[in-house]
Amino acid sequence: MSDFCQIQDWKLFSGSGRPYVIAGPCSVESRESLVSEALCLKKIGINVLRGGLWKPRTHPGSFEGVGEEGAGWLREAGAAAGMRTATEVANARHLDVILKNGIDAVWIGARTSGNPFLVQEIAEALRGTGLPVFVKNPLVPDPELWTGAIERFARSGLKYICAVHRGFHSYGETIFRNPPFWQIPVELRRRLPGLPLLCDPSHITGRRDLVEDIARQALILGFDGLMIEVHPDPDKALSDAAQQITPEALQGVLGRLRMRSSSTSDAEATAAIDDLRTGIDRIDAALIDLLAERMNISESIGRIKERSGLTVLQTGRWNTVLEKVRAMAKEKNLDEDFISEIYTTIHRASMERQLGK
């Protein structure tokens, strides 16, 4: 599955340049405010207007979108500003409304993309429409669910498919609403190298003051563009007020961001990187040799434990090892949690060796 249509060839983004940006309110709230915002966004170079019509909320009773009526407002706002339009669909009925009203593109939200039944239903309804579809990552940090959803749309014959990274649900305290777990979209791009990829920093951060930093990180990682929630008066927004920014703020953010390229014509830079990568390759080979030696020693220890009737898990020894490597990491100015994660994986593999797996 590497024959995805590259984003620069999408008619949706014609003339937009890079980074490709989709912007607009979290929720469509009124015809007047949407038309006004569309005109503002067009002035700063945005060519695709987003706006949610149906808003799935965790608890009933809160604002859940204007629904079908707003589809006409979205179409009118797009026409007034000369912009393409996009909205979220969660089932085939939503898609019927979109097709009737001439909306240009749809996205699949995180709650929907993790449900294969709904994804298949929407994929079948989209078959033959030629409509572009943006697939947000599921709530669960699992590349399989995300890849599977994209495969369902591809098998329905859709040509214009784009992944959107919006972060993942996580337990515990974090400064983000949905931590980015960058390794997941990186893995998705490894699996599907031709797939266009956008970042939604609004949903990752949940805070407007962090949007620019996450947007910058995404572009540094090689994302193709951004989907950003924009509202003329964010504090009065009917949904997700804290993460929306004004059109003026968006203009400032885009002016400070810089796209990166996966290649360069600078021969000196290329040669320097190649030399350094040769060093990394040498270190990687040494690491593999050391890990193999470590595993062989663990296996020998496991045989002695077996003869002596000792348990495989020796909690005291494991705690000592973990404390020691964390202390060494600190001395070398390495992230202690990073080293803990590596050694936890090594320890798990060592125990599996001793268990005879």
Secondary structure as UniProt FT lines:
FT   HELIX           7..9
FT   HELIX           11..13
FT   TURN            14..15
FT   STRAND          20..24
FT   HELIX           31..43
FT   TURN            44..45
FT   STRAND          48..50
FT   TURN            60..61
FT   TURN            67..68
FT   HELIX           69..81
FT   STRAND          84..88
FT   HELIX           92..101
FT   STRAND          105..108
FT   HELIX           110..113
FT   HELIX           116..126
FT   TURN            127..129
FT   STRAND          133..136
FT   HELIX           143..155
FT   TURN            156..157
FT   STRAND          161..165
FT   HELIX           183..191
FT   TURN            193..194
FT   STRAND          197..199
FT   HELIX           201..205
FT   HELIX           208..210
FT   HELIX           211..220
FT   TURN            221..222
FT   STRAND          225..230
FT   HELIX           234..236
FT   HELIX           241..243
FT   HELIX           247..256
FT   HELIX           267..308
FT   HELIX           315..331
FT   TURN            332..333
FT   HELIX           336..354
FT   TURN            355..356
//
